[in-house]
Amino acid sequence: MDLNRVMDPNRTYSVSEMAKILHVKTEVMYDLVKRGDFPYVKLYERGEIRICGWQVKEWMDAHCRMIPADKEA
């Protein structure tokens, strides 16, 4: 997945927006956030959870093994 095409590292995303980008259910994203397995920030005044694009890129680089395009099914 080329995150540079679908995600701007200079903005923040809601949990549901990030779920759509990563093609997972919103509930899965909330579970990852709740367990502390995915980077996020919490806006305490409103209690909103936001996900920073640049943190997701760093997280993906550290946690995901990329499959070369010629080996994808």
Secondary structure, DSSP 8 states (H G I E B T S, - for coil): --HHHH--TTSEE-HHHHHHHHT--HHHHHHHHHHT-S--EEETTTTEEEEEHHHHHHHHHHH-----GGG--
